[in-house]
């Protein structure tokens, strides 16, 4: 039986995403998919805007992080397919139909991702992942497929997966609060023998880094989470990792930012040091 948009639930995890959520939900609703917004205790108008645009809102009482919130959405969904999409991403016309054509053409694939345009009109293509250790040799980031292609990894900004497969894999790793959840999921999909497919005609625009309202506290947390997650997945998959050098380099940069009164750089490098230290000492992710 041919798949239809009604077989897809789009799961959008938000946190203070009022500036971007309307466009995201409108585009999804226009293509006939069920839209479920999982809100991580936003302090702005994200929830009311999402509801006004036709989305169902699952309101969390605390910020659960990207992966756990998506897992909650997957459990709540009732459809065969799940589309995980960032609130600062917008599906372009017919993107859902192109995805559904791909799942019929390539039934053996486990995970599907779109062609992503950045805000400046350039393509974003991820030719490999920190976890795609099965690749040999150098892969150029400048090589963009001209059609559908099997790839080692996809961006978590937008990916389509069968719900039963996602649940069988255990969903996103709940220990990861933010960053590298997509790499980890891609690795587990491949390890189970499923190809990952880039769908060239499914197009999504992405305002990178606009999912939440930026401030110094958020900048510190983002860098801390990224550093912690790097430590965690390195330990999980046995990757080479040198926390001492990361602490030394970023610690020196933090001191320079301190004496030059550069608050943005203090947040950036201080966050990296904090996350690295927590990761190397086995503490939970900052949040």
Secondary structure, DSSP 8 states (H G I E B T S, - for coil): ----GGGEEEEEEESS-TTTHHHHHHHHHHTT-EEEEEE---SSSHHHHHHHTT-EEEE-SS---HHHHHHHHHHH--SSEEEEE-TTEEE-TTHHHHHHHHHHHTTTEEEEEEEEEETTS-EE-----TT-TT--S---TT---SS-EE-S---TTEEEEEHHHHHHTTSS-TT-SSSSHHHHHHHHHHHTT-EEEEEEEEEEEE-TT-SS---HHHHHHHHHHHHHHHHHHHHHHT----HHHHHHHHHHHHHHHHHTT-HHHHHHHHHHHHHHHHHHTT-----
